Amino acid sequence: PIPQTAEPPDPKTCSPGEYLEYFIFPVLLPGMAELLHRAKKEKCFERKRTKFIASDFLTEWLYNKNPKRKDESFTEFFSIPFVKDWLKDHPRPPTPLSLRLSEEEASIVIQSFWRGYRVRCDSEIQELRQWQKQLREVKNITKVVEEFWAKQEAKSK
């Protein structure tokens, strides 16, 4: 709790505890509360891994709620100047597909893989695939493809 005094302490001379109470917590605590609401919305408490990055959210929230920027428009995380500079020197790995897909999209991918697997297990389909493989070998398809691309490259030169 912030002690009720007439005026806030001088930031350059006050104790670390007073500095936290008067200058850091009044800004940070609402951001942390908003972070928890957003984490709940993103189902971070239900899953082991999510695409939600708490530090990114808090950085964006604090940047946009900064009193020195109150007349400026909302700035998306990747458009914040110091974030752009940091990411130029420290690029992030791509987000895995499993985190980018919604549950519905992921279920479609899994179902289509499973259906394809079940079809490929069918003996008639295996026989057809084996026949196609033999046909490709007989017609020397790799050589035909190489010749085709050689002709295409010769045309473009």
C-alpha positions in Angstrom: 0.0 0.0 0.0 1.2 3.5 -0.9 1.5 5.7 2.2 -0.7 8.8 1.8 1.6 11.8 1.9 1.1 15.3 0.5 3.6 14.8 -2.3 5.6 11.9 -3.8 9.3 11.6 -2.7 12.1 12.8 -4.9 13.0 9.9 -7.3 16.7 10.6 -7.1 17.0 10.7 -3.3 14.3 8.3 -2.0 14.9 4.8 -0.8 14.5 1.9 -3.2 11.3 0.8 -1.3 9.8 4.2 -1.7 10.8 4.4 -5.3 9.1 1.0 -6.0 5.9 2.0 -4.1 5.5 5.4 -5.7 6.9 5.1 -9.2 7.1 1.4 -10.3 4.1 -0.4 -8.7 1.4 2.1 -9.7 2.3 1.5 -13.4 3.4 -2.2 -13.3 0.6 -3.7 -11.2 -2.2 -2.8 -13.6 -0.1 -4.2 -16.4 0.4 -7.4 -14.5 -3.3 -7.7 -13.9 -4.0 -7.1 -17.6 -1.3 -9.7 -18.4 -3.1 -12.3 -16.2 -6.4 -11.6 -17.9 -4.8 -12.0 -21.3 -3.0 -15.1 -20.3 -6.3 -16.6 -19.2 -7.9 -15.6 -22.5 -5.1 -17.2 -24.4 -5.6 -20.4 -22.3 -2.0 -20.3 -20.9 -3.2 -21.9 -17.7 -4.7 -24.9 -19.5 -1.8 -25.8 -21.8 1.9 -26.5 -21.4 2.9 -24.4 -24.4 1.2 -21.5 -26.1 2.1 -18.8 -28.7 1.4 -16.1 -26.1 4.7 -14.5 -24.9 4.0 -12.7 -21.6 7.1 -10.4 -21.8 6.0 -9.2 -25.2 2.5 -8.4 -24.0 3.8 -6.6 -20.9 6.3 -4.6 -23.0 3.6 -3.5 -25.5 1.2 -2.7 -22.7 3.7 -0.6 -20.7 5.0 1.2 -23.8 1.4 2.2 -24.9 0.4 3.2 -21.3 3.5 5.3 -20.7 2.3 8.7 -19.6 4.9 10.4 -21.8 3.2 8.8 -24.8 -0.4 9.5 -23.8 -1.3 11.6 -27.0 0.2 9.0 -29.4 -1.7 6.2 -31.1 -1.4 2.5 -30.1 1.8 0.9 -31.2 2.0 -2.8 -32.0 4.8 -4.8 -30.3 6.9 -5.3 -33.4 6.6 -1.6 -34.4 8.1 -0.4 -31.1 11.5 1.2 -32.0 13.7 -0.5 -29.4 12.0 -3.8 -30.1 12.7 -3.4 -33.8 16.4 -2.7 -33.0 16.7 -5.6 -30.6 15.1 -8.1 -33.1 17.5 -7.0 -35.9 20.4 -8.2 -33.8 18.6 -11.1 -32.1 16.1 -12.6 -34.5 13.6 -15.1 -33.1 13.2 -18.6 -34.3 9.9 -19.2 -36.2 6.9 -20.1 -34.1 6.2 -23.8 -34.5 3.2 -24.8 -36.6 1.6 -26.5 -33.6 1.4 -23.2 -31.8 0.2 -21.2 -34.9 -2.8 -23.5 -35.7 -6.1 -23.2 -33.9 -7.5 -26.4 -32.4 -9.9 -26.8 -35.3 -7.1 -26.4 -37.9 -4.9 -28.8 -36.0 -7.6 -31.4 -35.8 -8.1 -31.1 -39.6 -4.4 -31.7 -40.2 -4.3 -34.7 -37.9 -7.5 -36.2 -39.4 -6.3 -35.8 -42.9 -2.9 -37.5 -42.0 -4.8 -40.3 -40.3 -7.1 -40.8 -43.3 -4.2 -40.8 -45.7 -2.4 -43.4 -43.5 -5.4 -45.6 -43.4 -5.8 -45.4 -47.2 -2.2 -46.2 -47.8 -2.5 -49.3 -45.6 -5.1 -50.7 -48.0 -3.6 -53.7 -49.9 -5.1 -52.5 -53.3 -3.6 -49.0 -52.8 -0.2 -50.5 -51.9 -0.4 -52.6 -55.1 -1.2 -49.5 -57.1 1.7 -47.5 -55.6 4.0 -50.4 -56.2 2.9 -50.5 -59.9 3.4 -46.8 -60.2 6.9 -47.1 -58.8 7.8 -49.8 -61.3 6.4 -47.8 -64.1 8.5 -44.8 -63.1 11.6 -47.0 -63.0 10.8 -48.5 -66.4 10.3 -45.1 -68.1 13.3 -43.7 -66.3 11.3 -40.8 -65.0 14.2 -39.0 -63.2 16.1 -38.7 -66.5 12.9 -37.4 -68.3 12.5 -34.8 -65.6 16.1 -33.7 -65.7 15.9 -33.4 -69.5 12.7 -31.3 -69.2 14.2 -28.9 -66.8 17.4 -28.6 -68.9 15.2 -27.7 -71.9 13.3 -25.1 -69.8 16.6 -23.5 -68.6 17.9 -23.4 -72.2 14.7 -21.6 -73.3 15.1 -19.0 -70.6 18.7 -18.1 -71.5 
